[in-house]
Amino acid sequence: MKKKNIIFIIFLVAILLSTACQKTNHTPMHASMSMKANMEHLDYEDFNDIYSKGEENWISKEQFYEVKGLLTSGVHHETYELLKFDNGEMILVEFSTRLEGGEFKVQGLKIIPDEMKGFFED
């Protein structure tokens, strides 16, 4: 009976640990924090294996190392959503990075000037 209890406890602890260790990127800020940490500690191939699901080679090797060279220990996260209108106009909506009352709140708008719109085109 003791042996079965010990096996059961080990099994239960293993399940709890695996659940607790799963990466959850349920907000853009969590996803970018995870991406930054992985970029700091992985090489291009390992990084690309983690993040390229559905978008093969979404980041080139050159771009990976260029961005990796820009990283510092301190970082400020900002969350934006781009609105593209049928008339060609674009607005960048800034959201708070923390939930307020269970919702993300808009905290700013930026109208995209014509000379910058090409930056956001597919």
Secondary structure, DSSP 4 states (H G I P E B T S, - for coil): -HHHHHHHHHHHHHHHHHHHTS----SHHHHHHHHHHHHHHS-HHHHHHHH-TTSTTSS-HHHHHHHHHH--S-----EEEEEE-TTS-EEEEEE-SS-BTTB--EEEEEEPPGGGGGGG--
